[in-house]
Amino acid sequence: MERRKTLIDGRLAAALAAAALLGQASDILSPTPGSLFSKGPVRVIARADGKAELLLDGKAVPVERPAEGVITAILHPNPGPHELALGEHKVKFTVGKADGEWTSFKEHPPVASCQNCHAVKNGVWSLQRASLVTLCFPCHDKEKFPKAHTHVAGILADCQMCHNAHGSNAKGFLTMTRETACKQCHN
């Protein structure tokens, strides 16, 4: 019973942390910090309130706003290091050859079309389905899930607690180390 309470308390803490992230004025979801792109283009996915301006190396870039609070852009930066800024949020990435400080960025395949996962519902940009489990498993193998995660899918119902669904420069699109991910629910 104590283990179940710890698990529930961990989930609650993770849900509150996710809610706090959603409340941020701006957030660059893709690319992730420290990403290496062998060449362009670089797809930017961000959320922002109001008329936030996306800057590449201090200069405004054209953006699309497919829904309120959502910003996307396709950039064709020159080789070398760059900084994206959206409000207070900044992400550094590089294009071309680079030293070991940068890690190759991998785009999550559904990102090719936002509508693969998202839809506008009642005027608000949201996920197509109520549960991330039902959203993710049409593409991901549900049978292999327990082997990689040591839990069945129902226990880890919010994939975004640990994974960046838009892409990442980390193995498995993780947003943190595996050890840190486990400690969100386990002491």
Backbone hydrogen bonds in HBPLUS format (Angstrom, degrees):
<---DONOR---> <-ACCEPTOR-->    atom                        ^
c    i                          cat <-CA-CA->   ^        H-A-AA   ^      H-
h    n   atom  resd res      DA  || num        DHA   H-A  angle D-A-AA Bond
n    s   type  num  typ     dist DA aas  dist angle  dist       angle   num
A0005-LYS N   A0001-MET O   3.00 MM   4  6.33 155.2  2.07 149.3 156.1     1
A0006-THR N   A0002-GLU O   2.92 MM   4  6.19 158.0  1.97 150.4 156.2     2
A0007-LEU N   A0003-ARG O   2.95 MM   4  6.18 155.9  2.01 147.4 154.1     3
A0008-ILE N   A0004-ARG O   2.89 MM   4  6.15 159.0  1.93 150.2 155.6     4
A0009-ASP N   A0005-LYS O   2.80 MM   4  6.00 164.3  1.82 152.8 157.5     5
A0010-GLY N   A0006-THR O   2.86 MM   4  6.02 151.9  1.94 144.1 152.2     6
A0011-ARG N   A0007-LEU O   2.93 MM   4  6.21 153.2  2.00 145.7 152.9     7
A0012-LEU N   A0008-ILE O   2.91 MM   4  6.16 158.2  1.96 152.1 158.1     8
A0013-ALA N   A0009-ASP O   2.98 MM   4  6.22 160.0  2.02 147.4 152.5     9
A0014-ALA N   A0010-GLY O   2.94 MM   4  6.17 158.4  1.99 146.9 153.0    10
A0015-ALA N   A0011-ARG O   2.79 MM   4  6.02 156.1  1.85 150.4 157.3    11
A0016-LEU N   A0012-LEU O   2.90 MM   4  6.13 155.8  1.96 150.3 156.7    12
A0017-ALA N   A0013-ALA O   2.93 MM   4  6.18 152.3  2.01 145.4 153.3    13
A0018-ALA N   A0014-ALA O   2.90 MM   4  6.15 156.1  1.96 148.1 154.5    14
A0019-ALA N   A0015-ALA O   2.93 MM   4  6.14 154.3  1.99 144.9 152.0    15
A0020-ALA N   A0016-LEU O   2.96 MM   4  6.19 149.1  2.06 142.4 150.7    16
A0021-LEU N   A0017-ALA O   3.03 MM   4  6.36 151.0  2.11 145.2 152.7    17
A0022-LEU N   A0018-ALA O   2.98 MM   4  6.29 154.8  2.04 149.0 155.7    18
A0023-GLY N   A0019-ALA O   3.12 MM   4  6.34 134.5  2.34 138.4 149.8    19
A0023-GLY N   A0020-ALA O   3.17 MM   3  5.12 131.2  2.42  93.2 106.2    20
A0024-GLN N   A0021-LEU O   3.08 MM   3  5.41 164.8  2.11 111.4 116.2    21
A0049-ASP N   A0025-ALA O   2.89 MM  24  5.43 141.9  2.04 155.0 164.2    22
A0027-ASP N   A0047-ARG O   2.87 MM  20  5.40 145.3  1.99 157.0 160.1    23
A0047-ARG N   A0027-ASP O   2.92 MM  20  5.40 158.4  1.97 152.5 159.3    24
A0029-LEU N   A0045-ILE O   2.78 MM  16  5.46 138.4  1.95 141.7 155.1    25
A0030-SER N   A0045-ILE O   3.07 MM  15  5.02 148.3  2.17 146.4 144.8    26
A0045-ILE N   A0030-SER O   2.86 MM  15  5.02 155.2  1.92 140.1 144.9    27
A0034-GLY N   A0092-LYS O   2.80 MM  58  5.76 152.0  1.88 158.7 166.3    28
A0103-THR N   A0034-GLY O   2.98 MM  69  6.29 161.5  2.01 164.7 170.7    29
A0094-THR N   A0035-SER O   2.92 MM  59  6.41 155.3  1.98 159.9 168.1    30
A0036-LEU N   A0103-THR O   2.76 MM  67  5.18 139.8  1.92 130.3 128.5    31
A0105-PHE N   A0036-LEU O   2.98 MM  69  5.61 157.1  2.04 150.6 146.1    32
A0037-PHE N   A0094-THR O   2.87 MM  57  6.24 157.2  1.93 152.8 160.5    33
A0096-GLY N   A0037-PHE O   2.74 MM  59  6.20 153.4  1.81 155.1 162.7    34
A0042-VAL N   A0075-LEU O   2.82 MM  33  5.02 158.7  1.87 141.2 148.4    35
A0075-LEU N   A0042-VAL O   2.84 MM  33  5.02 176.0  1.84 146.0 147.4    36
A0044-VAL N   A0073-ALA O   2.76 MM  29  5.03 172.6  1.77 158.0 159.4    37
A0073-ALA N   A0044-VAL O   3.07 MM  29  5.03 143.8  2.21 135.8 138.1    38
A0046-ALA N   A0071-ILE O   2.87 MM  25  5.08 155.1  1.94 159.9 159.1    39
A0071-ILE N   A0046-ALA O   2.86 MM  25  5.08 169.0  1.87 144.8 143.6    40
A0048-ALA N   A0069-GLY O   2.92 MM  21  4.89 146.5  2.03 113.3 124.2    41
A0061-VAL N   A0054-LEU O   3.06 MM   7  6.05 150.7  2.15 163.3 162.1    42
A0055-LEU N   A0085-ALA O   2.84 MM  30  5.03 167.1  1.85 154.2 157.7    43
A0085-ALA N   A0055-LEU O   2.87 MM  30  5.03 149.4  1.97 142.9 148.1    44
A0056-LEU N   A0059-LYS O   2.81 MM   3  5.30 161.9  1.85 151.1 148.9    45
A0059-LYS N   A0056-LEU O   3.08 MM   3  5.30 166.8  2.10 112.1 116.1    46
A0057-ASP N   A0083-GLU O   2.79 MM  26  5.13 174.0  1.80 157.9 160.0    47
A0064-GLU N   A0072-THR O   2.80 MM   8  5.22 166.2  1.81 156.0 160.0    48
A0072-THR N   A0064-GLU O   2.94 MM   8  5.22 158.2  1.99 147.9 151.6    49
A0070-VAL N   A0067-ALA O   3.05 MM   3  5.44 158.4  2.10 139.7 137.3    50
A0080-GLY N   A0095-VAL O   2.74 MM  15  5.18 163.0  1.77 141.0 144.4    51
A0095-VAL N   A0080-GLY O   3.04 MM  15  5.18 154.1  2.11 123.9 130.6    52
A0082-HIS N   A0093-PHE O   2.71 MM  11  5.44 155.1  1.77 176.8 171.1    53
A0093-PHE N   A0082-HIS O   3.03 MM  11  5.44 156.9  2.09 140.0 146.9    54
A0084-LEU N   A0091-VAL O   2.79 MM   7  5.17 170.4  1.80 158.4 158.7    55
A0091-VAL N   A0084-LEU O   2.93 MM   7  5.17 156.1  1.99 143.0 149.3    56
A0086-LEU N   A0089-HIS O   2.87 MM   3  5.29 159.3  1.91 157.4 163.5    57
A0089-HIS N   A0086-LEU O   3.06 MM   3  5.29 143.0  2.21 137.5 131.1    58
A0102-TRP N   A0099-ASP O   3.48 MM   3  6.53 177.8  2.48 129.8 129.5    59
A0106-LYS N   A0168-SER O   2.83 MM  62  5.54 165.4  1.85 146.3 149.9    60
A0168-SER N   A0106-LYS O   2.99 MM  62  5.54 149.7  2.08 148.7 152.5    61
A0111-VAL N   A0108-HIS O   2.91 MM   3  5.78 163.8  1.94 138.5 143.5    62
A0112-ALA N   A0109-PRO O   3.25 MM   3  6.15 173.9  2.26 128.3 129.5    63
A0113-SER N   A0110-PRO O   3.21 MM   3  6.18 165.5  2.24 126.5 128.1    64
A0116-ASN N   A0113-SER O   2.94 MM   3  5.66 167.9  1.95 123.9 127.6    65
A0117-CYS N   A0114-CYS O   3.15 MM   3  6.09 158.7  2.19 125.2 128.4    66
A0118-HIS N   A0114-CYS O   2.85 MM   4  5.71 166.5  1.87 155.3 156.7    67
A0128-GLN N   A0117-CYS O   2.72 MM  11  5.63 157.7  1.77 155.5 150.3    68
A0119-ALA N   A0126-SER O   2.87 MM   7  5.62 154.7  1.93 151.5 156.5    69
A0126-SER N   A0119-ALA O   2.89 MM   7  5.62 162.9  1.92 159.2 164.7    70
A0121-LYS N   A0124-VAL O   2.82 MM   3  5.23 164.6  1.84 151.0 147.1    71
A0124-VAL N   A0121-LYS O   2.93 MM   3  5.23 161.1  1.97 113.3 119.6    72
A0135-LEU N   A0131-SER O   3.14 MM   4  6.37 136.9  2.34 135.7 148.1    73
A0136-CYS N   A0132-LEU O   2.75 MM   4  5.84 154.6  1.81 155.1 159.5    74
A0137-PHE N   A0133-VAL O   3.09 MM   4  6.00 164.6  2.12 150.8 154.2    75
A0139-CYS N   A0136-CYS O   3.21 MM   3  6.04 151.0  2.30 121.2 127.3    76
A0140-HIS N   A0136-CYS O   3.03 MM   4  6.06 167.2  2.05 147.3 150.7    77
A0144-LYS N   A0141-ASP O   3.24 MM   3  5.56 131.6  2.49 103.1 114.2    78
A0147-LYS N   A0144-LYS O   3.12 MM   3  5.51 127.7  2.41 109.2 122.5    79
A0148-ALA N   A0144-LYS O   3.35 MM   4  6.70 152.5  2.43 155.4 162.9    80
A0148-ALA N   A0145-PHE O   3.16 MM   3  5.46 123.4  2.50 105.6 118.6    81
A0149-HIS N   A0145-PHE O   2.96 MM   4  6.01 150.6  2.04 156.9 166.4    82
A0150-THR N   A0146-PRO O   2.80 MM   4  4.84 136.3  1.99 131.6 135.7    83
A0155-ILE N   A0152-VAL O   3.20 MM   3  5.90 145.6  2.33 119.5 126.9    84
A0156-LEU N   A0153-ALA O   3.12 MM   3  5.33 121.1  2.48 103.3 117.2    85
A0161-MET N   A0158-ASP O   2.99 MM   3  5.72 167.1  2.01 122.6 126.5    86
A0162-CYS N   A0159-CYS O   3.19 MM   3  6.13 157.8  2.24 123.3 126.5    87
A0163-HIS N   A0159-CYS O   3.00 MM   4  5.92 157.5  2.05 147.9 153.6    88
A0175-THR N   A0162-CYS O   2.68 MM  13  5.50 150.4  1.77 152.3 152.7    89
A0164-ASN N   A0173-PHE O   2.72 MM   9  5.43 157.6  1.77 158.7 165.1    90
A0167-GLY N   A0164-ASN O   3.30 MM   3  5.72 151.2  2.39 111.0 117.9    91
A0173-PHE N   A0170-ALA O   3.05 MM   3  5.28 140.9  2.21 138.9 133.5    92
A0174-LEU N   A0171-LYS O   3.33 MM   3  6.23 166.9  2.35 120.9 123.1    93
A0181-ALA N   A0177-THR O   2.94 MM   4  6.22 157.5  1.99 151.2 158.1    94
A0182-CYS N   A0178-ARG O   2.98 MM   4  6.28 159.8  2.02 153.0 156.8    95
A0183-LYS N   A0179-GLU O   3.13 MM   4  6.37 150.4  2.22 143.3 151.5    96
A0184-GLN N   A0181-ALA O   3.21 MM   3  5.53 159.8  2.25 106.6 112.7    97
A0185-CYS N   A0182-CYS O   3.25 MM   3  6.09 155.5  2.31 119.6 123.7    98
A0186-HIS N   A0182-CYS O   2.99 MM   4  6.00 160.6  2.03 148.1 153.0    99
